[in-house]
Structures are given as C-alpha cells and as structure tokens.
Amino acid sequence: MNRKEFLKNSVQTCLVCCGAMAGLSSLAAQNLNKETKLSADLGKRMLEGAKSPDWRKAEKSLSWIKNMLDHMDEQLDEETRIKLLNACGRSCYIYAQGVADDRKISNEQAEGFLHALESDGYKIERTKEKTIIYFGYKGEQNPQGLSLKEGYCLCPIVESDLSYLSPSYCNCSAGYVKEIIERNTGWKVKRVDVLESIKRGGKDCRFKAEILNL
C-alpha cells in the first residue's frame, strides 16, 4: 500500500470512529457510504448502552433534592422557602391533573365543594373576614398502596424513607393543597400552613388553608 492510499484509509477510519462516538450531523450523514451508516448505528447503540440505569438516576436525583433542600434551609429565610416549595407543589398538581380550564367556578359550585368536605368530616370555619379549611388525606394511599395511617408519605419521592429530606419539604404538599382548593372554589387562598405531617413525626398529614372573603 502506498503512502497516499494509507492516508486515505486512515482518514476514513477516523471519520467512522468520531461519528460513532459523538453522533453524526444530518448533513454529514447524507454523504456517508454504507460502511459509515453502519457505524452510525453502532454509535447509537453505544450511547444507549452508556445511559445510567433507572435506579442510578433515581438515587442521584434524590441526593440532589436532599442537597437542594439543605441549602435552602441554610441560605433562604422561612418565608422564601415556603413560597418556593408551595410553587413546586402547585406544579406537581398541574403535572398530575393538567392545567386548569377557563371555566369560572360559581359561588354555588364553591359552596358545594366546601359542603362535600364538611360531609366527609373536614372542619371548616367561617367568619365575616375569612374562611378556614382544615384539610387532610383521609384514608388515601400513594400509588404503591402505602397509606398515611401506616406511616407512609403519599409523595413518591419520600414514601417510606422519611429520614433524608428536610421537614421544609412538606411545604410542597401545602402548595399542592392550595391548588386543590383554588381549583375547586375559584377563590384565592391566602396561605396554607402544615399542621401535622408524617415527615415531621405526626400520625397524619393535615393542613390549614386560609381564604380571605372578598
């Protein structure tokens, strides 16, 4: 083999290897011969094989969430932490139930929702200035069938292991509750306080939602 042929073959080999490792642009792929297209398939399989297994992704994600909450506790004041985690809870509800439609909730529908809560045993206090709803998750279970009464959190991030996340995390659930009430009443909830939670050592998860009467 002469020098010119050797260099030609070497360049072709380099192109094949680089395409397999880094992925090929659509423009370059159009100009490749049959051998290089096989290498593109090899590159795809190599990238798929290099992906972390699901358990590793979950483990890494939980570690990141724990660190984030610890840093929030260290660097943010309580009011800011609550607002931020409330917003996360709202996003969680939207992810599960979808974005609210444009329909306007009537006062009759809102009162119907409150009466349904009262009928189910939830306490509601009404004054001239505000309405207070004491909300909880009676008898509910998380997707794995683990219940609050058995000491399991409904959140799939926490579930049975309650030790590794900051108690601040429960403000995420408060945001979830806030979205539930606003979605079903059309009223603006001023705040939701965590009265008790499994994560904080309680026997149940209970919340106090305050609505200002306009």
N, CA and C of each residue as an Amber inpcrd file, in Angstrom:
protein
   642
   0.8510000  -1.2000000   0.0000000   0.0000000   0.0000000   0.0000000
   0.8820000   1.2440000   0.0000000   0.6210000   2.1950000  -0.9280000
   1.4410000   3.4010000  -0.9640000   0.9750000   4.3940000   0.0890000
   1.7650000   5.4370000   0.2800000   1.5140000   6.4280000   1.3280000
   0.1510000   7.1170000   1.1220000  -0.1550000   7.4490000  -0.1390000
  -1.4100000   8.1390000  -0.4310000  -2.6140000   7.2830000  -0.0550000
  -2.5520000   5.9870000  -0.3710000  -3.6550000   5.0800000  -0.0550000
  -3.7780000   4.8660000   1.4440000  -2.6180000   4.8180000   2.1320000
  -2.5960000   4.6430000   3.5870000  -3.2720000   5.8230000   4.2820000
  -2.9290000   7.0410000   3.8530000  -3.5160000   8.2340000   4.4550000
  -5.0230000   8.2930000   4.2010000  -5.4350000   7.9150000   3.0110000
  -6.8480000   7.9170000   2.6670000  -7.6250000   6.9900000   3.5820000
  -7.0920000   5.7710000   3.7830000  -7.7640000   4.8020000   4.6440000
  -7.7860000   5.2620000   6.0980000  -6.7140000   5.9220000   6.5280000
  -6.6260000   6.4020000   7.9120000  -7.6700000   7.4690000   8.1800000
  -7.8330000   8.3970000   7.2370000  -8.8160000   9.4620000   7.3840000
 -10.2270000   8.8880000   7.4530000 -10.5040000   7.8970000   6.5940000
 -11.8230000   7.2800000   6.6020000 -12.1120000   6.6020000   7.9400000
 -11.1030000   5.9330000   8.4910000 -11.2670000   5.2610000   9.7790000
 -11.5620000   6.2540000  10.8860000 -10.8680000   7.3820000  10.8960000
 -11.0850000   8.4140000  11.9100000 -12.4940000   8.9810000  11.8300000
 -12.9650000   9.1900000  10.5990000 -14.3100000   9.7190000  10.4360000
 -15.3530000   8.7550000  10.9880000 -15.1570000   7.4720000  10.7410000
 -16.0890000   6.4650000  11.2220000 -16.1280000   6.4450000  12.7440000
 -14.9770000   6.4640000  13.3930000 -14.9030000   6.3900000  14.8480000
 -15.4990000   7.6380000  15.4950000 -15.1780000   8.8010000  14.9550000
 -15.7070000  10.0460000  15.5140000 -17.2260000  10.0950000  15.3870000
 -17.7250000   9.6090000  14.2400000 -19.1680000   9.6090000  14.0560000
 -19.8510000   8.6740000  15.0350000 -19.2280000   7.5380000  15.3460000
 -19.8090000   6.5860000  16.2770000 -19.8380000   7.1150000  17.6850000
 -18.8100000   7.8490000  18.1020000 -18.7210000   8.3210000  19.4740000
 -19.5300000   9.5740000  19.7150000 -19.5130000  10.5070000  18.8140000
 -20.1130000  11.8180000  19.0550000 -21.4590000  12.0030000  18.3870000
 -21.8500000  11.1130000  17.4700000 -23.1010000  11.2970000  16.7220000
 -22.8290000  12.1100000  15.4720000 -23.5830000  11.8480000  14.4350000
 -23.3350000  12.4880000  13.1500000 -24.3940000  13.5130000  12.8590000
 -24.0030000  14.6160000  12.2560000 -24.9760000  15.6270000  11.8420000
 -25.7510000  15.1000000  10.6420000 -26.9740000  15.6150000  10.4510000
 -27.8040000  15.1480000   9.3390000 -27.1450000  15.4450000   7.9950000
 -26.4190000  16.5580000   7.9040000 -25.7600000  16.9060000   6.6500000
 -24.6530000  15.9180000   6.3280000 -23.8820000  15.5540000   7.3420000
 -22.7790000  14.6180000   7.1160000 -23.3260000  13.2300000   6.7900000
 -24.4450000  12.8700000   7.4290000 -24.9970000  11.5370000   7.2230000
 -25.4210000  11.3160000   5.7770000 -25.8270000  12.3800000   5.1000000
 -26.2650000  12.2510000   3.7160000 -25.1090000  11.8920000   2.7860000
 -23.8780000  12.2080000   3.1800000 -22.7120000  11.9820000   2.3270000
 -21.9070000  10.7510000   2.7080000 -22.4440000   9.9610000   3.6590000
 -21.6780000   8.8070000   4.1170000 -21.9570000   7.5830000   3.2410000
 -20.9510000   6.7270000   3.1350000 -21.1610000   5.4850000   2.4030000
 -21.8100000   4.4380000   3.3120000 -22.0470000   3.2720000   2.7920000
 -22.7660000   2.2460000   3.5290000 -22.0370000   1.8420000   4.7880000
 -20.7290000   1.7410000   4.7680000 -19.9600000   1.3340000   5.9390000
 -20.1360000   2.3390000   7.0710000 -20.1260000   3.6250000   6.7690000
 -20.2470000   4.6530000   7.7970000 -21.6410000   4.6520000   8.4130000
 -22.6730000   4.3550000   7.6540000 -24.0220000   4.2720000   8.1910000
 -24.1260000   3.1570000   9.2160000 -23.4120000   2.0760000   9.0000000
 -23.3690000   1.0160000   9.9960000 -22.7230000   1.5290000  11.2770000
 -21.7320000   2.3710000  11.1620000 -21.0590000   2.9220000  12.3270000
 -21.9630000   3.9000000  13.0710000 -22.8180000   4.6040000  12.3380000
 -23.7680000   5.4980000  12.9890000 -24.7190000   4.6910000  13.8680000
 -25.1420000   3.5220000  13.3700000 -25.9930000   2.6400000  14.1640000
 -25.2480000   2.1560000  15.3980000 -23.9700000   1.8440000  15.2160000
 -23.1440000   1.4260000  16.3460000 -23.0440000   2.5490000  17.3720000
 -22.8930000   3.7910000  16.8890000 -22.8140000   4.9280000  17.7990000
 -24.0830000   5.0870000  18.6140000 -25.2230000   4.8850000  17.9580000
 -26.4950000   4.9900000  18.6550000 -26.5970000   3.9420000  19.7510000
 -26.1830000   2.7100000  19.4170000 -26.2490000   1.6430000  20.4140000
 -25.2720000   1.8820000  21.5580000 -24.1210000   2.4880000  21.2580000
 -23.1400000   2.7920000  22.3030000 -23.6810000   3.8610000  23.2610000
 -24.3500000   4.8780000  22.6920000 -24.9190000   5.9320000  23.5360000
 -26.0350000   5.3860000  24.4070000 -26.8670000   4.5180000  23.8450000
 -27.9450000   3.9090000  24.6270000 -27.3730000   3.0690000  25.7580000
 -26.3240000   2.3200000  25.4410000 -25.7040000   1.4530000  26.4400000
 -25.0000000   2.2230000  27.5440000 -24.6170000   3.4730000  27.2430000
 -23.9010000   4.2720000  28.2300000 -24.8290000   4.9830000  29.2010000
 -26.1380000   4.9280000  28.9570000 -27.0830000   5.6000000  29.8500000
 -27.1170000   4.9300000  31.2180000 -27.2620000   5.7520000  32.2440000
 -27.3440000   5.2140000  33.5990000 -28.6330000   4.4120000  33.7710000
 -28.5950000   3.3410000  34.5300000 -29.8270000   2.5860000  34.7940000
 -30.7920000   3.4340000  35.6250000 -32.0670000   3.0810000  35.5870000
 -33.0830000   3.8880000  36.2610000 -32.8140000   4.0280000  37.7560000
 -32.3630000   2.9620000  38.4030000 -32.1310000   3.0440000  39.8410000
 -31.0360000   4.0460000  40.1560000 -30.0420000   4.1480000  39.2580000
 -28.9560000   5.0860000  39.4670000 -29.4380000   6.5200000  39.2810000
 -30.3100000   6.7380000  38.2760000 -30.8670000   8.0630000  38.0630000
 -31.6950000   8.5040000  39.2690000 -32.5310000   7.5760000  39.7820000
 -33.3650000   7.9000000  40.9400000 -32.5090000   8.2110000  42.1580000
 -31.4770000   7.4150000  42.3720000 -30.5710000   7.6210000  43.5020000
 -29.8940000   8.9840000  43.4170000 -29.4430000   9.3380000  42.2340000
 -28.7710000  10.6150000  42.0270000 -29.7490000  11.7730000  42.2000000
 -30.9660000  11.6150000  41.7110000 -31.9760000  12.6670000  41.8230000
 -32.3380000  12.9340000  43.2790000 -32.5150000  11.8730000  44.0540000
 -32.8490000  12.0380000  45.4620000 -31.7220000  12.7340000  46.2190000
 -30.5000000  12.3800000  45.8960000 -29.3530000  13.0270000  46.5230000
 -29.3270000  14.5130000  46.1950000 -29.6330000  14.8410000  44.9390000
 -29.6310000  16.2460000  44.5200000 -30.7370000  17.0220000  45.2310000
 -31.9400000  16.4230000  45.3340000 -33.0520000  17.0780000  46.0050000
 -32.7330000  17.3160000  47.4740000 -32.1450000  16.3210000  48.1200000
 -31.7730000  16.4750000  49.5330000 -30.8070000  17.6390000  49.7060000
 -29.7850000  17.6940000  48.8610000 -28.7990000  18.7670000  48.9640000
 -29.4390000  20.1290000  48.7140000 -30.3450000  20.1930000  47.7450000
 -31.0070000  21.4520000  47.4460000 -31.8080000  21.9510000  48.6440000
 -32.5620000  21.0440000  49.2800000 -33.3540000  21.4330000  50.4440000
 -32.4670000  21.8640000  51.6040000 -31.3690000  21.1720000  51.8110000
 -30.4280000  21.5590000  52.8710000 -29.8700000  22.9510000  52.6190000
 -29.5270000  23.2390000  51.3700000 -29.0040000  24.5650000  51.0240000
 -30.0790000  25.6320000  51.1730000 -31.3140000  25.2880000  50.8360000
 -32.4090000  26.2360000  51.0100000 -32.5950000  26.5780000  52.4810000
 -32.5070000  25.5640000  53.3550000 -32.6400000  25.7930000  54.7940000
 -31.5230000  26.7000000  55.3110000 -30.3420000  26.5480000  54.7440000
 -29.1880000  27.3140000  55.1960000 -29.1960000  28.7490000  54.6760000
 -29.6660000  28.9420000  53.4530000 -29.4550000  30.2230000  52.7830000
 -30.7080000  31.0730000  52.5670000 -31.8970000  30.4880000  52.7280000
 -33.1180000  31.2370000  52.4870000 -33.9210000  31.4040000  53.7700000
 -34.5910000  32.5390000  53.9100000 -35.4560000  32.7310000  55.0630000
 -36.7010000  31.8620000  54.9160000 -37.4130000  31.6740000  56.0140000
 -38.5400000  30.7480000  56.0230000 -39.6230000  31.1410000  55.0220000
 -39.9480000  32.4190000  54.9490000 -41.0000000  32.8690000  54.0380000
 -40.6620000  32.5470000  52.5890000 -39.3960000  32.7560000  52.2100000
 -38.9690000  32.4620000  50.8410000 -39.0130000  30.9670000  50.5670000
 -38.5720000  30.1560000  51.5320000 -38.6160000  28.6980000  51.3600000
 -40.0450000  28.2210000  51.1570000 -40.9600000  28.7620000  51.9570000
 -42.3580000  28.3470000  51.8560000 -42.9310000  28.6970000  50.4860000
 -42.6890000  29.9060000  50.0220000 -43.2090000  30.3300000  48.7170000
 -42.6500000  29.4630000  47.5970000 -41.3690000  29.1850000  47.6620000
 -40.7270000  28.3870000  46.6180000 -41.2810000  26.9670000  46.5920000
 -41.4060000  26.3450000  47.7610000 -41.8960000  24.9690000  47.8170000
 -43.3950000  24.8950000  47.5480000 -44.1480000  25.9290000  47.9330000
 -45.5620000  25.9900000  47.5520000 -45.7060000  25.9670000  46.0420000
 -44.8440000  26.7220000  45.3620000 -44.8830000  26.7640000  43.9000000
 -44.5660000  25.3950000  43.3070000 -43.6400000  24.6690000  43.9400000
 -43.3120000  23.3140000  43.4680000 -44.5180000  22.3890000  43.6310000
 -45.2410000  22.5410000  44.7420000 -46.4260000  21.7260000  44.9710000
 -47.5100000  22.0060000  43.9500000 -47.6650000  23.2790000  43.6040000
 -48.6440000  23.6490000  42.5830000 -48.2700000  23.0020000  41.2450000
 -46.9970000  23.0510000  40.8950000 -46.5390000  22.4350000  39.6480000
 -46.7780000  20.9320000  39.6530000 -46.5980000  20.3160000  40.8250000
 -46.8390000  18.8760000  40.9480000 -48.3020000  18.5520000  40.6730000
 -49.2090000  19.3730000  41.1960000 -50.6390000  19.1560000  40.9680000
 -50.9770000  19.3240000  39.4830000 -50.4210000  20.3630000  38.8820000
 -50.6770000  20.6000000  37.4560000 -50.1380000  19.4440000  36.6130000
 -48.9820000  18.9210000  37.0000000 -48.4130000  17.7730000  36.2800000
 -49.3410000  16.5640000  36.3700000 -49.9810000  16.3890000  37.5450000
 -50.8500000  15.2310000  37.7530000 -52.2360000  15.4250000  37.1450000
 -52.7770000  16.6540000  37.2240000 -54.1620000  16.8880000  36.8380000
 -54.3330000  17.7360000  35.5820000 -53.2440000  18.3340000  35.1070000
 -53.3390000  19.1950000  33.9410000 -53.6130000  20.6390000  34.3270000
 -53.4640000  21.5210000  33.3790000 -53.7010000  22.9430000  33.5960000
 -55.1960000  23.1950000  33.7320000 -55.5660000  24.1060000  34.6130000
 -56.9850000  24.4130000  34.8180000 -57.5880000  24.9960000  33.5450000
 -58.8450000  24.6350000  33.2880000 -59.5010000  25.1900000  32.1120000
 -60.0060000  26.6040000  32.4180000 -60.6350000  27.2100000  31.4390000
 -61.0510000  28.6110000  31.5720000 -62.4220000  28.7830000  32.2340000
 -63.0460000  27.6970000  32.6060000 -64.3850000  27.8240000  33.1860000
 -64.3300000  28.5570000  34.5290000 -65.3130000  29.3670000  34.7720000
 -65.3940000  30.1270000  36.0130000 -66.2170000  29.3430000  37.0310000
 -65.6700000  29.1980000  38.2270000 -66.3690000  28.4790000  39.2780000
 -67.4030000  29.4080000  39.9110000 -68.6460000  28.9750000  39.9500000
 -69.6920000  29.7840000  40.5580000 -69.6280000  29.6580000  42.0810000
 -70.2580000  30.6040000  42.7750000 -70.3140000  30.5310000  44.2340000
 -71.0310000  29.2740000  44.6970000 -72.0420000  28.8560000  43.9370000
 -72.7700000  27.6350000  44.2800000 -71.8630000  26.4050000  44.1910000
 -71.0270000  26.3660000  43.1490000 -70.0910000  25.2390000  42.9980000
 -69.0410000  25.2530000  44.1050000 -68.5550000  26.4440000  44.4440000
 -67.5630000  26.5640000  45.5050000 -68.1450000  26.1060000  46.8370000
 -69.3570000  26.5580000  47.1420000 -70.0000000  26.1520000  48.3850000
 -70.2920000  24.6530000  48.3780000 -70.6040000  24.1180000  47.2100000
 -70.8230000  22.6840000  47.0940000 -69.5720000  21.8960000  47.4440000
 -68.4190000  22.4090000  47.0090000 -67.1440000  21.7630000  47.3330000
 -66.9030000  21.7870000  48.8400000 -67.1780000  22.9290000  49.4780000
 -66.9840000  23.0380000  50.9270000 -67.9380000  22.1160000  51.6850000
 -69.1900000  22.0560000  51.2330000 -70.1620000  21.1730000  51.8860000
 -69.7390000  19.7080000  51.7470000 -69.1580000  19.3640000  50.6040000
 -68.6790000  17.9900000  50.4030000 -67.5540000  17.6690000  51.3810000
 -66.6690000  18.6400000  51.6070000 -65.5930000  18.4380000  52.5810000
 -66.1700000  18.2560000  53.9840000 -67.1320000  19.1150000  54.3330000
 -67.7450000  19.0160000  55.6550000 -68.4500000  17.6710000  55.8320000
 -69.1190000  17.2230000  54.7950000 -69.8140000  15.9350000  54.8540000
 -68.8440000  14.7850000  55.0510000 -67.6100000  14.9940000  54.5800000
 -66.5800000  13.9630000  54.7070000 -65.8140000  14.0870000  56.0190000
 -66.2380000  15.0350000  56.8640000 -65.6380000  15.1440000  58.1870000
 -64.5910000  16.2290000  58.3540000 -64.3680000  17.0290000  57.3200000
 -63.3760000  18.1030000  57.4370000 -63.9970000  19.3180000  58.1130000
 -63.2100000  19.9690000  58.9450000 -63.6940000  21.1340000  59.6820000
 -63.5010000  22.3960000  58.8500000 -64.5530000  23.2190000  58.7920000
 -64.4840000  24.4970000  58.0780000 -65.0350000  25.5890000  58.9870000
 -64.2520000  26.6370000  59.1650000 -64.6620000  27.7640000  59.9850000
 -64.9450000  28.9650000  59.0900000 -66.0840000  29.6070000  59.3170000
 -66.4610000  30.7670000  58.5210000 -66.6480000  31.9820000  59.4210000
 -66.0170000  33.0770000  59.0790000 -66.2350000  34.3510000  59.7490000
 -66.5440000  35.3880000  58.6740000 -66.7960000  36.5990000  59.1030000
 -67.0930000  37.6540000  58.1390000 -65.8840000  37.9570000  57.2630000
 -64.6740000  37.8410000  57.8290000 -63.4620000  38.2130000  57.1110000
 -62.8400000  37.0690000  56.3100000 -62.9640000  35.8400000  56.8040000
 -62.2490000  34.7490000  56.1340000 -62.9150000  33.3980000  56.3410000
 -62.4960000  32.4620000  55.5160000 -62.9190000  31.0670000  55.6210000
 -61.6770000  30.2180000  55.8310000 -61.7180000  29.3330000  56.8120000
 -60.5760000  28.4680000  57.1120000 -60.9760000  27.0140000  56.8870000
 -60.1860000  26.3280000  56.1010000 -60.4430000  24.9190000  55.7840000
 -59.3320000  24.0720000  56.4010000 -59.7170000  23.0810000  57.1880000
 -58.7590000  22.1270000  57.7520000 -58.7900000  20.8880000  56.8730000
 -57.7550000  20.7450000  56.0690000 -57.7420000  19.7470000  55.0040000
 -56.7970000  18.5940000  55.3480000 -57.1140000  17.4070000  54.8380000
 -56.2420000  16.2560000  55.0350000 -56.4670000  15.2220000  53.9450000
 -55.8560000  14.0420000  54.1330000 -55.9610000  12.9670000  53.1360000
 -56.4810000  11.6950000  53.8000000 -57.7120000  11.7200000  54.2150000
 -58.2740000  10.6010000  54.9590000 -58.2710000   9.3040000  54.1460000
 -57.5590000   8.3260000  54.6780000 -57.5890000   7.0010000  54.0890000
 -56.9260000   6.8650000  52.7350000 -56.2900000   7.9340000  52.2390000
 -55.6960000   7.8520000  50.9030000 -54.3780000   7.0920000  50.9210000
 -54.0230000   6.5860000  49.7600000 -52.8000000   5.8190000  49.6090000
 -51.9850000   6.3740000  48.4560000 -50.6720000   6.1480000  48.5260000
 -49.8380000   6.5350000  47.3930000 -49.9470000   5.4620000  46.3090000
 -49.3630000   5.6910000  45.1340000 -49.5440000   4.7340000  44.0210000
 -49.1240000   3.3030000  44.3420000 -48.2770000   3.1180000  45.3630000
 -47.8350000   1.7790000  45.7170000 -48.7480000   1.1330000  46.7660000
 -49.8310000   1.8520000  47.1280000 -50.7670000   1.2900000  48.1000000
 -50.3490000   1.5030000  49.5380000 -49.3790000   2.3630000  49.7780000
 -48.9160000   2.6460000  51.1360000 -49.7360000   3.8050000  51.6970000
 -50.2860000   3.6670000  52.8800000 -51.1920000   4.6700000  53.4160000
 -50.5460000   5.5210000  54.4980000 -51.1160000   6.7170000  54.7010000
 -50.6510000   7.6060000  55.7630000 -50.8190000   6.9520000  57.1230000
 -51.9200000   6.2760000  57.3150000 -52.1950000   5.6520000  58.6000000
 -51.1460000   4.5990000  58.9640000 -50.4880000   4.0720000  57.9490000
 -49.4270000   3.0870000  58.1810000 -48.0520000   3.7400000  58.2660000
 -48.0420000   5.0770000  58.2020000 -46.7780000   5.7910000  58.3590000
 -46.0280000   6.0630000  57.0810000 -46.7100000   5.9700000  55.9340000
 -46.0590000   6.2140000  54.6550000 -46.5150000   7.5360000  54.0550000
 -45.5800000   8.2470000  53.4550000 -45.8960000   9.5180000  52.8130000
 -46.5370000   9.2600000  51.4490000 -47.4830000  10.1160000  51.0750000
 -48.1370000   9.9620000  49.7800000 -47.2350000  10.3860000  48.6330000
 -46.2210000  11.1850000  48.9220000 -45.3230000  11.6530000  47.8670000
 -44.3770000  10.5360000  47.4350000 -44.2830000  10.2310000  46.1390000
 -43.4140000   9.1500000  45.6720000 -41.9330000   9.4190000  45.9010000
 -41.5700000  10.6860000  46.1380000 -40.1630000  10.9900000  46.4170000
 -39.7870000  10.5450000  47.8230000 -40.7370000  10.6290000  48.7400000
 -40.4560000  10.3130000  50.1480000 -40.8650000   8.8770000  50.4690000
 -42.1570000   8.5720000  50.2880000 -42.7230000   7.2520000  50.5690000
 -42.3150000   6.7230000  51.9460000 -41.5530000   5.6480000  51.9980000
 -41.2720000   5.0080000  53.2790000 -40.0340000   5.5640000  53.9790000
 -39.1240000   6.1640000  53.2450000 -37.8980000   6.6780000  53.8460000
 -38.0810000   8.1620000  54.1450000 -38.3440000   8.4870000  55.4090000
 -38.6390000   9.8550000  55.7930000 -37.4320000  10.5770000  56.3840000
 -36.2940000   9.9360000  56.4370000 -35.1730000  10.4800000  57.1970000
 -34.3020000  11.4580000  56.4160000 -34.2530000  11.3450000  55.1050000
 -33.2010000  12.0520000  54.3790000 -33.5820000  13.4460000  53.9030000
 -34.8770000  13.7940000  53.8960000 -35.2760000  15.1130000  53.4090000
 -35.6120000  16.0500000  54.5630000 -35.3400000  17.3310000  54.3600000
 -35.6460000  18.3530000  55.3500000 -37.1530000  18.4450000  55.5850000
 -37.5820000  18.7470000  56.8220000 -39.0100000  18.9690000  57.1090000
 -39.6110000  20.0940000  56.2710000 -38.7710000  20.9760000  55.7510000
 -39.2580000  22.0540000  54.8810000 -39.9790000  21.4970000  53.6650000
 -39.6480000  20.2710000  53.3060000 -40.2180000  19.6610000  52.1000000
 -41.7400000  19.6050000  52.1440000 -42.3250000  19.5380000  53.3480000
 -43.7800000  19.4250000  53.4820000 -44.5010000  20.6710000  52.9800000
 -43.7850000  21.7820000  52.8350000 -44.4040000  22.9800000  52.2630000
 -44.7470000  22.7790000  50.7910000 -44.1440000  21.7880000  50.1660000
 -44.5170000  21.4150000  48.8020000 -45.9420000  20.8670000  48.8040000
 -46.2660000  20.0160000  49.7870000 -47.6140000  19.4760000  49.9130000
 -48.6190000  20.5780000  50.2150000 -48.1910000  21.5840000  50.9860000
 -49.0770000  22.7150000  51.2750000 -49.4500000  23.4340000  49.9790000
 -48.4880000  23.5810000  49.0680000 -48.7620000  24.1880000  47.7730000
 -49.7060000  23.3410000  46.9390000 -49.5870000  22.0330000  47.0660000
 -50.4800000  21.1010000  46.3690000 -51.9120000  21.2920000  46.8570000
 -52.0700000  21.3860000  48.1860000 -53.3910000  21.5900000  48.7850000
 -53.9650000  22.9430000  48.3530000 -53.1180000  23.9470000  48.3160000
 -53.5460000  25.2850000  47.8960000 -54.1510000  25.2410000  46.4920000
 -53.5100000  24.5140000  45.5970000 -54.0010000  24.4040000  44.2240000
 -55.3090000  23.6200000  44.1730000 -55.4410000  22.5850000  44.9980000
 -56.6870000  21.8110000  45.0400000 -57.8590000  22.7190000  45.4010000
 -57.6740000  23.5100000  46.4510000 -58.7750000  24.3590000  46.9370000
 -59.0840000  25.4640000  45.9390000 -58.0540000  26.1210000  45.4100000
 -58.2950000  27.1960000  44.4430000 -58.9390000  26.6600000  43.1770000
 -58.5420000  25.4640000  42.7560000 -59.0870000  24.8750000  41.5360000
 -60.5760000  24.5400000  41.6920000 -60.9790000  24.1760000  42.9130000
 -62.3600000  23.7350000  43.1350000 -63.2840000  24.8200000  43.6700000
 -62.7250000  25.9670000  44.0350000 -63.5690000  27.0560000  44.5450000
 -63.4960000  28.3120000  43.6870000 -62.3740000  28.4970000  42.9940000
 -62.1730000  29.7250000  42.2490000 -61.7720000  30.8820000  43.1490000
 -61.5700000  30.5890000  44.4470000 -61.1840000  31.6170000  45.4030000
 -59.6720000  31.6200000  45.5930000 -59.1330000  32.7650000  45.9340000
 -57.7040000  32.8930000  46.1680000 -57.3750000  32.4990000  47.6010000
 -56.5420000  31.4900000  47.7580000 -56.1140000  31.0470000  49.0820000
 -54.9270000  31.9010000  49.5260000 -55.0640000  32.5370000  50.6800000
 -54.0010000  33.4110000  51.1690000 -52.7710000  32.6110000  51.5600000
 -52.9890000  31.5360000  52.3090000 -51.8660000  30.7140000  52.7580000
 -52.3610000  29.3430000  53.1950000 -51.4490000  28.3920000  53.1980000
 -51.7360000  27.0560000  53.7130000 -50.6040000  26.6840000  54.6690000
 -50.9670000  26.4010000  55.9060000 -49.9830000  26.0030000  56.9160000
 -50.0200000  24.4920000  57.1180000 -48.8520000  23.9110000  57.3530000
 -48.7560000  22.4850000  57.6690000 -48.9620000  22.3220000  59.1700000
 -50.0630000  21.6920000  59.5600000 -50.3410000  21.4780000  60.9810000
 -49.6700000  20.2180000  61.5000000 -49.6200000  19.2170000  60.6460000
 -49.0520000  17.9250000  61.0370000 -48.6860000  17.1620000  59.7830000
 -47.6150000  16.3980000  59.8500000 -47.2550000  15.5670000  58.7020000
 -46.4870000  14.3430000  59.1640000 -46.5590000  13.2960000  58.3510000
 -45.8030000  12.0830000  58.6370000 -44.3110000  12.3860000  58.6690000
 -43.8630000  13.2200000  57.7410000 -42.4430000  13.5610000  57.6440000
 -41.9550000  14.2510000  58.9030000 -42.8390000  15.0370000  59.5510000
 -42.4520000  15.7810000  60.7550000 -42.7740000  15.0370000  62.0460000
 -43.0480000  13.7460000  61.9050000 -43.2700000  12.9250000  63.0880000
 -44.7150000  12.7820000  63.5140000 -45.6630000  13.2720000  62.7280000
 -47.0690000  13.1750000  63.0780000 -47.6780000  11.8450000  62.6730000
 -48.9600000  11.7010000  62.9900000 -49.6990000  10.4860000  62.6510000
 -50.5060000  10.6450000  61.3640000 -50.5400000  11.8610000  60.8390000
 -51.3440000  12.1540000  59.6560000 -50.7470000  13.3940000  58.9840000
 -51.2870000  13.7430000  57.8270000 -50.8930000  14.9820000  57.1580000
 -52.1060000  15.9020000  57.1440000 -52.0280000  17.0150000  57.8780000
 -53.1600000  17.9290000  57.9980000 -52.6950000  19.3580000  57.7000000
 -53.5880000  20.1320000  57.0860000 -53.2460000  21.4760000  56.6480000
 -54.3530000  22.4610000  57.0290000 -53.9520000  23.6980000  57.2090000
 -54.9020000  24.7780000  57.4920000 -54.8300000  25.7800000  56.3590000
 -55.9000000  25.8920000  55.5850000 -55.9450000  26.8110000  54.4500000
 -56.8090000  28.0050000  54.8140000 -56.2810000  29.1930000  54.5500000
 -56.9860000  30.4190000  54.8990000 -57.3830000  31.1840000  53.6360000
 -58.6800000  31.4810000  53.5080000 -59.2090000  32.2150000  52.3680000
 -59.8240000  33.5210000  52.8620000 -59.3890000  34.6190000  52.3010000
 -59.9740000  35.9070000  52.6650000 -61.2710000  36.1080000  51.9080000
 -62.3300000  36.4540000  52.6080000 -63.6220000  36.6830000  51.9690000
 -63.6240000  38.0380000  51.3060000 -63.8080000  38.0800000  49.9780000
 -63.7770000  39.3380000  49.2360000 -65.1650000  39.9300000  49.1260000
